[in-house]
Amino acid sequence: MTRRVVGCRVMAHRVIITTPIRNTLGDLMPTNTAAWLPAPRADLVVGPAAMHEPGPGELLIRNRAVAVNPLDDVKQRTGNLMYRWLPSPAVLGEDIAGEVVAIGPGVDRFAVGDRVVAYAVGMERGRRHDAEGGFQQFTVVRADLAAPIPDALRDEDAVVLPLGISTAATALFQSDHLALPHPSEHPSPTGTTVVVWGGATSVGSNAIQLAVASGHRVATTASPHNHDRVRELGADLVFDYRSPTVVADLISALRGSSVVGVLAVGTGSAEPAVAVAAATGARRVALASPSVSFGSLPRRAGPSLTFVRTMTRLVAANVALQVRARRAGISARYVWGSSLMTNEVGPMLWEDYLPSALADGRHVCAPAPEVVGDGLEAIQPALDRLHDGVSARKLVVRL
């Protein structure tokens, strides 16, 4: 697409386009609207947003469904504790699904009108934060972080995937984490086992399927009411993570097995994951969650006793964890899901694996979506509900 100057005005320190741009078919496109985070710890506010054009290797997506994630909640409620580089006002959101309305130079995998699911990376360092944020009507995405949605699949179903499956793939396949062989349509059994602590979570549900597609047996943990579901996703051994004997039970069941790695998902999962790795001979643990929850932090600026206690516990727990891991010869590293866009795992997942796996039903969109509202105004209530706690479901808003 050729860049050109369009009519615009300045509002709240951001550029708002007032003359609609045209897509690659020459059709006029409507103006954009976003659910803005106007300041740290504030509620989202729906208002005008710039209509950005896709650059080389990019797509412009008309969003039809978005999903909320814990990262959005943490960023909103804790200010600059995470994503300190993200300016205010900001557009949060990573999970989007919709149709392609414009295509940047060098993109040949998609055409205008295609339905796609995509990982929006506007919150990441060095990205076009406003253009690539998910909580708006139109989002620019990297074409190599998008996949076509099969005709039989709803946008609401597909949108549960992006951040969860990207984080799972980063943990399982990236060389600095578990470094498993890549998934395939007809995987050869490896004779080895992967442990996924937190199998009913968004990351865990995708990790189970990816590990099985990589030829591994999966042992996982979940609440009893989710045991059948994680077995349907491919888990072979399932344990109640709340059981006081769960670590011992896992270790006993894995005796004699070759365990190649452990993925820890969920607050408090890191310590039992390292214990299981140490007892089974695994040398790699991928940590997708911190040892301490940020949920109790006050939603206000300035020092507080709760903040000091939480940060002290976090640092102490992480130091103790790393000491235990190193003594056992284990590499325990934290996962940053977006890192796959800098290496071969990104195109492997989004270009090679996911399109065909979704088309033929080999990969299930999990956890199940729960549509909680329509329109950008419904995103803030969805975030509030997520903060209160959600199990084995993904909260989705239709646009």
C-alpha positions as CSV (number, residue, x, y, z in Angstrom):
1,M,0.0,0.0,0.0
2,T,1.3,3.5,-0.9
3,R,1.5,5.8,2.1
4,R,-0.1,9.2,1.7
5,V,-1.1,12.1,3.9
6,V,-4.7,12.0,5.2
7,G,-6.7,14.6,7.1
8,C,-6.1,14.4,10.8
9,R,-6.4,16.3,14.1
10,V,-4.6,16.0,17.4
11,M,-6.6,14.8,20.5
12,A,-5.1,14.0,23.9
13,H,-1.6,13.8,22.4
14,R,-2.5,11.3,19.7
15,V,-3.3,11.7,16.0
16,I,-6.8,11.0,14.9
17,I,-7.5,10.4,11.3
18,T,-10.6,12.3,10.0
19,T,-10.3,11.3,6.3
20,P,-10.9,7.6,5.8
21,I,-8.2,5.7,4.1
22,R,-8.7,3.2,1.3
23,N,-7.8,-0.5,1.4
24,T,-6.1,-2.4,-1.4
25,L,-9.4,-2.7,-3.3
26,G,-9.8,1.1,-3.2
27,D,-12.8,1.0,-0.9
28,L,-13.2,3.6,1.8
29,M,-12.7,2.3,5.3
30,P,-14.5,3.6,8.4
31,T,-12.7,5.5,11.1
32,N,-11.2,3.7,14.1
33,T,-12.2,3.5,17.7
34,A,-10.2,2.0,20.7
35,A,-10.6,1.2,24.3
36,W,-7.8,3.4,25.7
37,L,-6.0,3.0,29.0
38,P,-5.8,6.8,29.5
39,A,-3.4,6.7,32.5
40,P,-1.8,4.1,34.8
41,R,-4.4,2.2,36.9
42,A,-7.4,4.0,35.2
43,D,-10.4,2.2,33.7
44,L,-10.5,1.9,29.9
45,V,-12.2,4.7,28.0
46,V,-13.6,4.2,24.5
47,G,-12.7,7.0,22.1
48,P,-11.4,7.8,18.6
49,A,-8.2,6.3,17.4
50,A,-5.9,6.7,14.4
51,M,-6.4,4.4,11.4
52,H,-3.0,3.0,10.7
53,E,-1.8,1.6,7.5
54,P,0.0,-1.8,7.4
55,G,3.7,-1.6,6.7
56,P,5.9,-4.3,5.0
57,G,5.0,-7.7,6.2
58,E,1.9,-6.5,8.0
59,L,-1.9,-6.7,7.8
60,L,-4.7,-4.4,8.9
61,I,-7.4,-6.4,10.6
62,R,-11.0,-5.4,11.3
63,N,-11.5,-7.1,14.7
64,R,-14.6,-9.1,15.2
65,A,-13.6,-10.7,18.6
66,V,-11.0,-9.9,21.2
67,A,-10.0,-11.8,24.4
68,V,-8.6,-10.5,27.7
69,N,-5.5,-11.8,29.4
70,P,-3.8,-11.6,32.8
71,L,-1.1,-9.3,31.2
72,D,-3.8,-6.7,30.4
73,D,-5.1,-6.9,34.0
74,V,-1.6,-6.6,35.5
75,K,-0.7,-3.7,33.3
76,Q,-3.9,-1.8,34.1
77,R,-3.8,-2.3,37.8
78,T,-0.1,-2.0,38.7
79,G,0.9,0.9,36.5
80,N,4.5,0.6,35.4
81,L,5.4,-2.5,37.3
82,M,5.3,-4.2,33.8
83,Y,5.7,-2.8,30.3
84,R,7.3,0.4,31.6
85,W,8.0,1.4,28.0
86,L,4.3,1.6,27.2
87,P,3.2,5.2,27.0
88,S,-0.1,6.7,28.2
89,P,-2.6,6.7,26.7
90,A,-2.2,3.1,25.5
91,V,-4.1,0.3,23.7
92,L,-3.8,-3.0,25.4
93,G,-4.8,-6.4,24.1
94,E,-3.0,-9.3,22.5
95,D,-5.8,-11.7,21.2
96,I,-7.7,-10.7,18.1
97,A,-9.8,-12.4,15.3
98,G,-11.4,-10.8,12.3
99,E,-10.9,-10.1,8.7
100,V,-8.1,-8.6,6.6
101,V,-9.0,-5.2,5.2
102,A,-5.6,-4.0,4.0
103,I,-2.3,-5.7,3.2
104,G,1.3,-4.3,3.4
105,P,4.1,-4.9,0.9
106,G,5.6,-8.3,0.8
107,V,2.6,-10.2,2.1
108,D,1.5,-13.1,0.0
109,R,-0.2,-15.5,2.5
110,F,-3.4,-13.5,2.8
111,A,-5.9,-11.5,0.7
112,V,-8.4,-8.8,1.6
113,G,-11.5,-10.5,3.1
114,D,-9.6,-13.4,4.7
115,R,-10.7,-14.3,8.2
116,V,-7.7,-14.5,10.5
117,V,-6.7,-15.0,14.1
118,A,-3.6,-13.0,15.1
119,Y,-1.2,-12.2,18.0
120,A,-1.2,-8.4,18.5
121,V,2.2,-7.3,19.8
122,G,1.5,-3.6,20.4
123,M,2.4,-3.8,24.1
124,E,5.9,-5.1,23.3
125,R,9.1,-3.0,23.3
126,G,9.9,-1.4,20.0
127,R,6.5,-1.9,18.4
128,R,3.9,0.7,17.1
129,H,2.0,0.7,20.3
130,D,-1.2,2.4,19.2
131,A,-1.3,0.7,15.8
132,E,-0.7,-2.9,17.1
133,G,-2.8,-2.9,20.2
134,G,-5.7,-5.4,20.2
135,F,-8.5,-3.4,22.0
136,Q,-9.7,-1.4,19.0
137,Q,-11.8,-1.9,15.9
138,F,-8.8,-2.0,13.5
139,T,-5.4,-3.5,14.5
140,V,-2.1,-3.7,12.5
141,V,-0.5,-7.2,13.0
142,R,2.5,-8.9,11.7
143,A,1.5,-11.3,9.0
144,D,3.9,-13.9,10.4
145,L,1.9,-13.9,13.6
146,A,-1.4,-14.6,12.0
147,A,-3.2,-17.7,10.7
148,P,-6.4,-18.2,8.6
149,I,-9.6,-19.2,10.4
150,P,-11.3,-22.2,8.9
151,D,-14.9,-21.6,7.7
152,A,-16.4,-23.9,10.3
153,L,-14.6,-22.0,13.2
154,R,-16.2,-18.9,14.8
155,D,-14.1,-15.9,15.5
156,E,-15.1,-16.3,19.2
157,D,-13.5,-19.7,19.3
158,A,-10.3,-18.8,17.4
159,V,-9.6,-15.7,19.5
160,V,-8.7,-17.8,22.6
161,L,-5.5,-18.9,21.0
162,P,-2.9,-16.1,20.2
163,L,-1.1,-15.3,23.5
164,G,-1.7,-18.7,25.1
165,I,-0.4,-20.8,22.1
166,S,2.5,-18.4,21.5
167,T,3.6,-18.6,25.1
168,A,3.3,-22.4,25.1
169,A,5.3,-22.7,21.9
170,T,8.0,-20.4,23.2
171,A,8.3,-22.6,26.3
172,L,8.3,-25.9,24.6
173,F,10.3,-25.3,21.4
174,Q,12.6,-22.3,21.9
175,S,16.3,-23.3,22.3
176,D,16.7,-21.5,25.6
177,H,13.7,-23.3,27.2
178,L,12.7,-27.0,26.7
179,A,14.0,-27.2,23.1
180,L,11.6,-29.9,22.0
181,P,11.4,-31.1,18.4
182,H,8.8,-29.2,16.4
183,P,5.2,-30.5,16.2
184,S,4.1,-32.2,13.0
185,E,0.9,-33.8,11.5
186,H,2.3,-37.3,12.0
187,P,4.7,-37.1,15.0
188,S,7.1,-39.9,15.7
189,P,6.9,-41.1,19.4
190,T,9.9,-39.9,21.3
191,G,9.5,-42.2,24.2
192,T,9.9,-39.3,26.5
193,T,7.5,-37.3,28.8
194,V,6.8,-33.6,29.3
195,V,5.2,-32.3,32.5
196,V,2.7,-29.4,32.2
197,W,1.8,-28.0,35.6
198,G,-1.5,-26.1,35.0
199,G,-3.0,-28.0,32.1
200,A,-6.4,-26.3,32.1
201,T,-5.0,-22.8,31.8
202,S,-4.8,-21.1,28.4
203,V,-1.0,-21.8,28.1
204,G,-1.4,-25.3,29.5
205,S,-4.2,-26.3,27.2
206,N,-2.1,-25.4,24.2
207,A,1.1,-26.8,25.6
208,I,-0.5,-30.2,26.0
209,Q,-1.6,-30.3,22.4
210,L,1.8,-29.0,21.1
211,A,3.8,-31.5,23.2
212,V,1.7,-34.4,22.0
213,A,2.1,-33.2,18.4
214,S,5.8,-33.2,19.1
215,G,5.7,-36.9,19.9
216,H,5.7,-36.7,23.7
217,R,3.6,-38.2,26.4
218,V,2.2,-35.5,28.7
219,A,1.7,-35.6,32.4
220,T,-0.3,-32.6,33.8
221,T,-2.1,-31.1,36.8
222,A,-5.6,-29.6,36.9
223,S,-8.7,-29.4,39.2
224,P,-10.7,-32.6,39.2
225,H,-13.6,-31.1,37.2
226,N,-11.1,-30.4,34.4
227,H,-9.4,-33.8,34.3
228,D,-11.6,-35.1,31.5
229,R,-11.0,-32.0,29.4
230,V,-7.2,-32.1,29.6
231,R,-7.3,-35.8,28.7
232,E,-9.3,-34.9,25.7
233,L,-6.5,-32.5,24.7
234,G,-4.0,-35.4,24.9
235,A,-2.7,-35.6,28.4
236,D,-1.9,-39.2,29.5
237,L,-1.4,-38.7,33.3
238,V,-3.5,-36.2,35.2
239,F,-3.3,-35.2,38.9
240,D,-5.1,-32.8,41.2
241,Y,-2.8,-29.8,41.7
242,R,-4.5,-29.1,45.0
243,S,-3.7,-32.5,46.5
244,P,-1.2,-32.3,49.3
245,T,0.6,-35.3,47.8
246,V,0.5,-34.2,44.2
247,V,4.3,-33.8,43.8
248,A,4.9,-37.2,45.3
249,D,2.2,-38.7,43.2
250,L,3.6,-37.2,40.0
251,I,7.1,-38.4,40.9
252,S,5.9,-41.9,41.6
253,A,3.9,-42.1,38.4
254,L,6.9,-40.9,36.4
255,R,9.4,-43.4,37.9
256,G,11.2,-45.1,35.1
257,S,10.1,-42.4,32.5
258,S,12.5,-40.1,30.7
259,V,11.2,-36.6,31.5
260,V,12.7,-34.0,29.1
261,G,11.3,-30.9,30.8
262,V,8.6,-29.3,32.9
263,L,6.4,-26.3,32.0
264,A,5.1,-24.4,35.1
265,V,1.9,-22.4,34.5
266,G,0.0,-20.5,37.2
267,T,1.0,-18.7,40.4
268,G,2.8,-21.1,42.8
269,S,3.7,-23.6,40.0
270,A,7.4,-22.9,39.9
271,E,8.4,-24.6,43.2
272,P,6.6,-27.9,42.6
273,A,7.8,-27.9,38.9
274,V,11.4,-27.7,40.0
275,A,10.9,-30.4,42.6
276,V,9.4,-32.7,40.0
277,A,12.3,-32.0,37.6
278,A,14.9,-32.7,40.3
279,A,13.3,-36.0,41.2
280,T,12.8,-37.2,37.6
281,G,16.1,-36.1,36.1
282,A,14.7,-33.4,33.9
283,R,17.2,-30.6,33.3
284,R,14.9,-27.8,32.0
285,V,12.0,-26.0,33.6
286,A,10.1,-23.3,31.7
287,L,8.5,-20.8,34.0
288,A,5.4,-19.1,32.6
289,S,4.2,-17.5,35.8
290,P,5.8,-15.8,38.8
291,S,5.9,-17.4,42.2
292,V,3.8,-14.6,43.8
293,S,0.5,-13.2,42.6
294,F,0.2,-9.5,41.8
295,G,-3.6,-9.7,42.3
296,S,-3.5,-8.2,45.9
297,L,-1.5,-5.1,44.9
298,P,-3.4,-1.9,45.6
299,R,-4.7,-0.1,42.4
300,R,-3.1,3.2,43.3
301,A,0.2,4.9,42.9
302,G,2.7,5.4,45.7
303,P,4.3,3.0,48.3
304,S,2.2,0.6,50.4
305,L,2.9,-2.1,52.8
306,T,1.2,-4.6,50.6
307,F,3.4,-3.6,47.7
308,V,6.6,-3.9,49.8
309,R,5.5,-7.3,51.1
310,T,4.6,-8.7,47.7
311,M,7.9,-7.5,46.1
312,T,9.9,-8.9,49.0
313,R,8.2,-12.3,48.7
314,L,8.6,-12.3,45.0
315,V,12.4,-11.6,45.1
316,A,12.9,-14.1,48.0
317,A,10.9,-16.8,46.3
318,N,12.8,-16.4,43.0
319,V,16.2,-16.4,44.7
320,A,15.3,-19.5,46.6
321,L,14.0,-21.2,43.5
322,Q,17.0,-20.5,41.4
323,V,19.3,-21.8,44.2
324,R,17.4,-25.0,44.4
325,A,17.4,-25.4,40.6
326,R,21.1,-24.8,40.2
327,R,22.0,-27.2,43.0
328,A,20.0,-29.8,41.1
329,G,21.6,-28.9,37.7
330,I,18.4,-27.5,36.4
331,S,17.9,-24.5,34.1
332,A,14.8,-22.7,35.2
333,R,14.0,-19.7,33.0
334,Y,11.1,-17.4,32.7
335,V,9.1,-17.4,29.4
336,W,8.3,-14.2,27.5
337,G,5.7,-15.3,24.9
338,S,6.5,-12.6,22.3
339,S,10.1,-13.7,22.0
340,L,9.0,-16.2,19.3
341,M,8.7,-13.3,16.8
342,T,12.5,-13.0,16.9
343,N,13.3,-16.6,16.0
344,E,12.2,-19.7,14.1
345,V,9.5,-20.7,16.6
346,G,7.2,-17.9,15.3
347,P,6.9,-18.9,11.7
348,M,7.0,-22.6,12.7
349,L,3.9,-22.0,14.8
350,W,1.9,-19.4,12.9
351,E,2.8,-20.4,9.3
352,D,3.7,-24.1,9.3
353,Y,1.7,-25.7,12.2
354,L,-1.4,-23.7,13.0
355,P,-3.1,-23.2,9.6
356,S,-3.3,-26.9,8.8
357,A,-3.8,-28.0,12.4
358,L,-6.9,-25.7,12.7
359,A,-8.2,-26.7,9.3
360,D,-8.2,-30.4,10.0
361,G,-9.1,-30.2,13.7
362,R,-5.8,-31.5,15.0
363,H,-5.5,-28.4,17.3
364,V,-8.5,-27.5,19.5
365,C,-9.2,-23.9,20.4
366,A,-8.8,-24.1,24.2
367,P,-9.8,-23.1,26.8
368,A,-13.4,-22.7,25.8
369,P,-14.5,-19.1,25.1
370,E,-17.1,-17.4,27.2
371,V,-18.6,-14.3,25.5
372,V,-19.1,-11.7,28.1
373,G,-20.3,-8.8,26.0
374,D,-20.4,-6.9,22.8
375,G,-18.5,-3.8,21.8
376,L,-15.4,-2.1,23.1
377,E,-17.3,-0.9,26.2
378,A,-17.5,-4.6,27.4
379,I,-13.7,-5.0,27.6
380,Q,-13.4,-3.2,31.0
381,P,-16.1,-5.4,32.7
382,A,-14.3,-8.4,31.2
383,L,-11.0,-7.3,32.8
384,D,-12.8,-6.8,36.1
385,R,-14.2,-10.3,36.0
386,L,-10.8,-11.7,35.0
387,H,-9.3,-10.1,38.0
388,D,-11.8,-11.7,40.2
389,G,-10.8,-15.2,38.9
390,V,-11.7,-17.4,36.0
391,S,-11.0,-21.1,35.6
392,A,-10.6,-23.1,32.4
393,R,-12.3,-20.4,30.3
394,K,-11.3,-17.5,28.1
395,L,-13.3,-14.3,28.4
396,V,-14.2,-13.0,25.0
397,V,-15.8,-9.7,23.7
398,R,-17.4,-9.5,20.3
399,L,-16.9,-6.4,18.2
